[in-house]
């Protein structure tokens, strides 16, 4: 009999920032959210800048640079040019300050994110990966998309980026982010919680194993925490 299809990966939790992998690994990429602006990096040809801000989406709109383009919505509803804050996950923008007839182009929406663990080099542990779809459409090759692979480097507090532009007809842009935030959480990490601002930390490790009594109008109970 044919093999059953693989199970659908569980959806990410907490605003697309944490992921519980089927392997048991837990990831949290909130530490890669830049609170003030998008991360920006360039491709190897030096022609385009790329904007990305982890699970938070773009911080600001990125508009065409004075050129007359058709930026109407494509068949998938995403504008054919221009990138939207809080909606698009990534953006490709032409580096020149001169008016350009190209871009900027959205590379997928935050709501389309699909998370998974993928195999890496032989003998190495799997890596966290997220794929975004429904980007700006190309007239010849369809909608752009983006895949971000997170490499685990415990010693890197600031991320390092590498972008591989797609070769038509594959319109998937491949980004590698090396950072400590791409590592699976350790048991002790799961006791350190971040606030909604992504920077304030609450360390609950001193409470592990603590027995305390809760105030109650009824008979008090002891709880082991």
Phi, psi and omega in degrees: 000150180295150180290142178293152178296151178296149181295149177291130180302141178297148182291153175292159181246171173051062173060043176063025184249337179237153183216126174262107184282152177302336179289347185102347177290143177239133182239149177218111184255018178297333179294347178266001176283124176272119189288337187253331183200173178283152166291140178231138178209161186247157175279174185292337179276346179072021181265331187232146169260146179240137181245135181201147181216051176055221187280359186270345185080172183296144181279331183214158176294144176238113191254158175303147185269070172072007181265157179268103181234159173274101181256024178292160179298142174278188181298334181268004178090350179274133178304146182290342173207158185092144182237143191250130178296138176075356181242310183272143182277327182209166184211140173252123183232138179294136186290328187295146175276352177284151176305138183228146177271004183243123171069192000289159185237131174288141185250018179135159182258153178300318185291344180273001188303132174235119184260149175195165166264137180235155178293144177247216181293152179305135180082357180254153179292161178294163180239154175286140180217144176228136180244134177245141180231183179066040175278185180299139184275139171269141182300327185264326194239006177089196189284142174285155177214172183214139174237132179243121175256133182257118176265135183275112173229101185302329186276354183263106176277328175257136186286152172245137186243148171219129182244137174240113179289148184286157172254122183304146007271006178281111184263029179266121176272131184252123180240135173247129179242116176263123185192157174292338181283355174270002181272147173299146179291139172274167182304318182291333179294329185288352177264357178254112185254146177256145176284178182297336179283354177080357183237322179294129182246143176238116185262111182261004184300323179297344182272352182298128179081003182282137173254129181221161180251128180270135176293137181204151177285345179255191181302125181292150179240148172267137180238137173261125187246000000 
